[in-house]
Amino acid sequence: MGGHYYVSPDQEDGGSWSFSADQLTQTAIALWPGSEAAGPFPPKDATDLDIHTGGGHCRLTFYPEGPALVFPDQDPLLIPAQVILGLLNALAPGTPTVWWTDFDATPEDLDLTCDATVLAEDFSS
């Protein structure tokens, strides 16, 4: 643990996100009441989200330039997997998406239709 995970549209496959930080925040709060957001923070206009799910919480940062969602490695990875799938299925369904870690910057396809358990296992492998 100690690294970070990155999720972004697969621009090489034509993926793009058209949602704003405000739309992301509103969606997160609608899906998981009690969640909070702060920002944008200079210099990259990052927005920090603290998502409170029924089973725990996860912190993630949205960088609109890039764009990317970034979250720290945590145990269990099921919670960030649920959050990423929930947000992207609400805001960018069907968009080609990739994920990678800062300790292995190899982009991996992220199937937005998969189960969160499968995604969490992908994150941990």
MOQUIMO-V411569 format. One record per pair of residues at least 6 apart in sequence whose C-alpha atoms are under 6 Angstrom apart, sorted by the first residue. I is the first residue (numbers start at 1). J is the second residue. Records with the same first field share a line. If there is no record, write none. Layout:
# MOQUIMO-V411569
I=J, J
This chain:
# MOQUIMO-V411569
1=73
2=73
3=72, 73
4=71, 72, 73, 101, 102
5=70, 71, 100, 101
6=69, 70, 99, 100, 101
7=68, 69, 98, 99
8=68, 97, 98
9=15, 16, 96, 97
10=96, 97, 98
15=95, 96
29=35
32=53
35=50, 51, 52
36=49, 50
37=48, 49
38=47, 48
39=47
40=46, 47
46=62, 63
47=61, 62
48=60, 61
49=59, 60
50=58, 59
51=57, 58
58=80
60=70, 71
61=69, 70
62=68, 69
77=120
78=120
81=116, 119, 120
82=116
97=110
98=107, 108, 109, 110
99=107, 108
100=106, 107
